[in-house]
Amino acid sequence: MLVPMIKVILSIFAVILPLASAQSLIPANWDPALAGDIVMQRLVRVTAPQVKGAHDAEFVCVGERAYIVEHDNDVSPGHGAGAAMYCVLTVVNLKTLQVEKTHTMAKAGQAFANITLPEALVFVPRIIRKDEHTLRTYFCSQPSKAQAVTWYRDFDLRTQTFEDSIHKAKLKTAAGTFDMEPRHFHADAAALGFKRPGINQGLYIFDSFKEIDGKRYIALNNFPGKQNALAVLHDDFATFEVIGHYNEPQSQQLSESAVNRLPDGTWMAIVRNDAGNYHFTTSHDGKTWTIAEPKPFVPNGLNSKPTFDKFGGIYYLGWQENAKIQICNRSVFNVDISRDGKTWQRKYRFESPHSFQYPTFHEHEGTLWLTVSQSDHGGSTDRIMFGKLEAVGEFESQKDHQRIEWPAPPPPAPAVMKRGVTLFTDRDYVIDEMPDAVKDLPFHRTSIEKLDVTVTKPGTLFALTPTIRPQAASQEEALQKAGSDPLTPHPRSTSRANPTRPPQKQFPSRSKAIS
């Protein structure tokens, strides 16, 4: 009788275990979009009033304060203000959510006790707690014709002040330890088969620091160079050692990744792709990575920063969806959760005509906090918002809460070639001057990234483009190859003063032209 009883017990377990493993992480009738609305309604602006453009914040919490770093400019929305961009550290009281003080971390031409920064953009700040009394901040100084350099500067928690000096971060590769510059990052990847050319800018500390088994891991990135790597931060908090690169397939435009380690010890990274959807790559040791590919649980991603965190034993995967609320770019961001990194369920869906991009999430004393970049300018970010996401693992009651009803946007101003008229749907650039040939003519207003149009009626099409010169996104050669006739260079926009040349061409119906 004993043997049959054992068989019965085993068969019962065989039924129960699959049911347990399939148990949902999400309560019944949970509304991720409503959850996102509840969070957004309690966020507060932490960016200083005079700031016109703000982006890409990171933070740590210590005691009753959050220390938030961001890069700002006082010129225009977004992060294209060149040497006018600077980095700040903002101190926020976690109980009142009031800004206590904003400290300048670094700006172009700033004279420190040991060195003066060049007149170059200063951006992509990061922060970590170094010890009981010290926060270490990092930033990139990026001259146009020299190697970009990653610096660090310490903040004293006791005095609430920065030290007077800055210091160069180091990059350790297979070839040795060097100043943290793009050329050394590129050389390490090139030795392993990376084919893209090296450039003198774009090396950034990316993602959030992840402490795993007593070590501090971080993703490194060269955004324009399309490089990605897993690195470990040494105990000196100054040296970043490259563990392994993940850049395949090089046919894609992979950059800006978030990385974490799964329960079985496998590393997994989600990587932004400027040629399409997010790609995923894995590694058993952090050194050798699989060829990245899309995954079905992220079906329609947009080229923007992802997040990949672990809180309370649950993974949180954040990604920008290729969808728009009203006419705003980067206006839908999803946060999915999983126990194993394989099966995902939606916990939050942030939908906002003010954009919701480049968030960061951190746990402090049982509460998850977040920063996020937002915008009143079609996605060109102008402020950092901060607030509570949740008590770790909590599903906040949705009873008596309603979805946000966003007011309809005002109708866009007519797209006519006149001074002061907005050129693009996703930038604030306006027309300052124009040639007589196009004055008062209607034009096709699109995203700044849209490069082609379809001609549906016969007639003359004018296409304005910057003239050929360094750092200008000129389409002059392509337009001439398409048969356009160049006119006199003349018009420009106020936010980005690029002389432009309007070629013209007679087009039959249904033909295409680059513009």
N, C-alpha and C positions, 0 to 999 in steps of 0.2 A: 504493500500500500504506500510505502514511502516514495518510491520512484514516480508513480503517477502524480502524487501531490506536488513534487518538485516541478514536473512538467507543467502543471496548471499554474503554479506561481510564476514560472518563466514566461508563460504565454501571456499572463496578465501584464507583466512588465513590458513585454513587447508591444502591447497596445498603449500603455500609459506613456512611455517615453517619447514616442513621436508626437503625441498630443502636447506634452510639456514643451518640447523643442519648438513647436509651431505656435506657442502662445504669443499673442500680440503684445507689443510694447505700448500700443496706443489704445486709450479707452474707447469704448463704443461711442459713436456720434461726435467724436472729436473733430473740430473744424480748424485746420492749420492756419487758414487765412484769418479767421477771427482771433486765434492765438497771437498771430503776428500783429494784428491791429491793436490788441490790448497792450503789447509791449511798446509799440511805437508811440502810443498816446502818453506814455510816462517818460519818454526820453527828453533830455534837456540839452540845449546847445551849450557847448563848452568852449567854442571858438570865440576869440576876442571880437568886439563889435566892429573894429575898423577893417577886419579881414575880408577880402573879396573872394579869395580862392583858398580852399583847404582840402586836404586829401590824406588818406592812408595813415590812420592813427594806430598806435599800439599803446598798451598800458600795463601797469602792475598796481596792485592794491597792497597797502601796508597800513595796518591798524585801521583807523577811521578815515583814511584818505586814499583816493585814486590818483596816480601820477600818469598823465596822458601825454604822449608825444605825438606831434603831427607836423606836417610841413604846410606853411601858409604863404600867401602873398597878399599885398594890399592893392593890387593892380586890376586883376580880372579873375572871373571864375575859372576853375580847373587848375592844372599844374603845368602850364606852359609859359610862365612868366620869367623864365630864365634866371638871371642873377637877382631878380627881385624876390625869389623864393627863399624862405628861411625856416628854421626849425625851432619849435618852442616846446616847453614842458609846462603843462597846466595842472595845478593841484586842485582837486575837487573833494569836498567833504562828502563822505558816503551817507551821512545821516540827513543832511539838508540838501544835498545835490547842488550846493552853491560853489562857484569857483572862488577859491581863496586867493590864488595868485597865478599869474602866467609869467614864466621865466623864459627869457631868450636863451636857447641852447647854442645856436650858431647861425651866422648869416654871412653873406658875401663880404669879403674885405675886413672881417672882424679881427681885431688885434688881441691876441691872447698873451699870456705872460711869456710863452715860449715860441710863438709863431703867429704870423698873420695869414689868414686864409686868402686865397686869390679871389678876384672879382668873378665869381662863378656861382652857378646855382647850388644850393645846399638843400638836400631833401632826403627822403626815405629814412626817417628816424626809427630807431628801435630802442627798447629798454628792457633791462633785467635787474633783478635784485642781486647785488654782488655779495653782500654780507649784511650783518645786523644793522649797520649804520650807513650803507652806501647803495645807491642806485647807479648802474652804469648805463649811459646812453650812447648810442651810435648814430652816425649820420654819414652821408656821402657828399663830398665836395667834388664837383664835376666840371672842370674847365673844358672849353671847347676843343683845345688843341694840345692837351696834355693828358696823361693818365689820370683817371678819376681815383680818388683816395677815400677809403673808409677810415673815419676817425672815431675816437671815443672820448667822452667827457664825464666825469663822475659828479654825482649830486649827493651832498651830505644830508642825511635825514634829520640829524640833530639840529643843524643850523638852518636847514631848508635853503641852502645855497649851492651853486655850482663851484667847482674848483676853478682856478684862474687859467689852467693849462688844458690843452688837448693833446691827444697822443694817437699815433697811427696803429690801427688794428693790423694783425698779421694773418697771413694765409699760408697754411702748411699743405704742401702737395708732395707728390712722389719725388720731386726734384729738390725739395728743401723748404725753408721757411722764408717768406718774403713779405714786404709791405703788401697790404690787401689792395691790389690793383687788378684791373681786368686782364692784362697781358698774362699774368701768372695763372689765373683761372683758365684762360683759353689754352695756354700751353699744356696744362695738365690734361684737358679734354682732348686736344689735338693728338697727344701721344697715344691716346686710346682709340683714335679713328674719327674724331670729330672733324668735319670738313668745312664748316663755315669759316669765313675769314675773321681774324681777330679785330677788335675795335677798342678804342681807348676809353670807352665809357660804358655804363650800364651794369656794373657789378654791384648787387645789393644783397643785404641780409633780408631774407624774405620769410614769410610764414611767421608763426609764433614759436618761441623757444619751448621745447617739449622735454621735460625731465623724465627719463626712463632708466630704471636700474642705476640711479645715482649719477647718470651722465646727462648733459644738456645738448640736445640735438636741434638742428635748425636746417631749413632748406636755403640754399644759396641760388642766386638767379642772375643771369645777365639778360635783361629784357630785350634790348635791340639785337643782341648777339644770339638769342634763343638758346641759352645754356641753362642747365639745371643740375644741381648736385645735392646730396645729403652730406652734411658736415656735423662735426662735434665741436663744441666750444670747450677749450681746455680750462683747467682750474685757475689760470691766470686771467680769465675772462677777456683776454686780448687776442688769443690765437684761435682761428677757425681752421680745423683740419678737415680736408676733403676726404670723405669715405668712399663715395662712388658717384659717378655721373649717370644721369638718365636723359638722353637727348634723342633717342630713336623713337619713331622714324624721323630722320632729318628732312624728309619731304614735307612734314608738317611744320607748324610755327609754334613750337612748344616753349612756354615760359611761365613764370609765376606759379609755383606749385605749393601744395600743402602735403605734409607727410606724417604718417604715424605707423605704429607697429601693432599688428593684429594679435589675437590671443595665441595663435600657433607660432608666434615669433617672426612671421613674415612681415616685411616692410611693404607698405603700399603708399603710393603718391597719386594724388589727383593733380593734373597739370592743365593750366590754361592753354588754349590753342587758338591763335589768331587766324587760323585757316578753317575753323569750324568748331565742333563740339569738344568738350573736355576729353582728355585721354587719361588712362590709368596704367600704371606700371608697378611691378612688384619685384621684390628681391628677398632671397633667403638670408643674406648676410649684410645688406646695405652697400655692397661693393659692385656686384654684378646685377643688372636690372633687365627685366624683360622688355621687349619692344612694346611701347605704349599703344593702347588701343581704346576706343570708346567702350563704355559699358551700358547695358540696357537700363540700369537704375538711374542713369543721368541721360535722358534721351535727347534733350534739346538745350544744351548749355550755350552760353554766350561768352565771348572772350573777356573775362574779368577774373579777379582774384577769387580762388576758392578757399575754404577752411576745412580742417580735418582735425578734430579734437576728441578727447576722451574725458568724460566727467562721470564720476560715480559708477564706473565700470561699463558705461554706455558710450559708444562712438557717436559723434555729432559731425555730419558731413554737410558743409554749406556750399551752395553753388548758385551762380547767376543764371536765371532762365532766359532763353531767347524769346522774350515777350515784352510788351510795353503796356504800361498804364498811361492812358492818354497818349501824349507824344514824347514821353520821357524815356531816355536811354537808361539802361541798367536799373529798371524799376521793379523787377521781380527777383527776389532772392529766397531760395528754399533751404531749409535745414531739416535733414533726414537723420534718423537715429537707427542704430543697429547694435546687436550684441556681438556679432562675429565679423562685421565688415563685409558681409555678403548679401544679407537680406535687409533691406532698408524700408523704413516707414516714415511718412511725413509728419513732423511735429510742428514746424512753423513754415508759413509762407508769408513773406513780407511783400506787400503790394503797395506801391506809393508813387504818385505822380511827382514826388520830390526826390525820386531815386532812392535806392537802398543798395549800397555797394561798399566793397572793401571793409566788411565788418571784422572785428576781432572779439573773441570770447575768452574770459578767464574766470576761474573760481576763486572765491575768497571767503573763508569762514562759512562755507555751506551755501553761498549765493553765487550764481553766475551773473556776471556783469558783461556789458558789451559796449563797444564804440562802433560807429558806422559813419561813412561819408554820405552826405545828402546834398541836395541841389534844388534851387529854384530856377535853374537855367538849362533845362532839358537834359540834365545828366552831367554837366560840367560842375563839379562839386564846389560848394562855397562854405561848408561848415561841417564840423564834427559833432555828432550827437552821442550822448552817453546815458546809460541807465541800467536798470535791472532786467535781466532776461527771465530768471526763474530761481527759486530755491532748487538746488541740484536734484534733478529727477522728478520734480513736481509737475503735475498737470493742473495748472491754475483753473479754477472754476470759470466756466463761460456763461453761467446763469446770469441773466439780466444784462448781458453785454450784447451790443449790436455792432455790425460791421461799420467801418468808417464810410460815410457818404462824401466822397471828394467832390467839390464843386467843379462844374464843367469848366474847361480852360477857355480863356477868351479866344475868339477867332484869330488866326494869324494875320498879321498885316499883309496887304497885297505884296506879292513878289514882283516889284517893279524897280528898274535900275534908277534909283534916286539916292541921294546922299542920306545916310542914317538908316537905311533899310537893312534888316538882318539878312545875311547871306545864306546861313545854314540852319537846319532844323535842330541841330544839337550843339551849336556854338553861338556865342554872343557877338561874333565878328559882324561888323556893319560896314557898309560902303562909305568911303570917304571921298573918293574921286572916281570918275569913269570917263571913257572916251566918248566923243559925240556920237560915234556910230551906234552905241547901245543905249544912249541916254533915253530914259522914259520907256524903254522896252520891257515887257514882262519877261521874267526868267523862271527857270525851273528850280525851286528851292528843295534841296535834298540834304541828307546827312553829309558831313564832310568826308566820310569814307566811301561814299558812292561815286564810282568813276565812270559809269556809262548811262546813257539814256537811249530810249527808243524813239525814233522820229516817226510820227504817224501821218504827217501831212507834208506835201512838197513845200519847199521854201528855203530861206537862208537861216542857218543856225550859227550863232556866235558862241564860242566857248572861251571863257577867261581862264588863264593859267599864269602862275608865276613865271617870270623869265628864267632861263637857265643860269644858275649860279649856286654856290655852295649852300647846303642846308635848305634849299627850296624844293618843294615837292612839285617840280615843273612837269607838265605834260606836253610841252611845246614840240618835242621831237615826235611824239606819238601822233599829235594832231597834224603835223606836217606830213607824216607818212600816210595819214588818212586822207590827204588831199586838201587840207585847209590852207587858206591864204592868210599869212600873218598881217595884222594891222600894226599901228604904232603903239609901243608900250605906253601904259599910262595909269590905269586905275589901281587903287589899293584899298585895303580895309584898315580901320583904325586899330583894332586889337592885334593884328598881325600885319605889319606894313610891308607887304610884298608887292613890288611892281608887277603888273600882270599884262599879258599880251592877248588881245581877243582875236583868235583866228576866226575866219568865216568860211562857209562852204555851202553850196547848193546841194540839198538832199532830196532824193525821191522818197516817197512814203515807205515806212517800215525799215529804213536803214538805221544803223547805229553810229554813234559818235562818242568819243571820249571827251569828258568835260571836267 
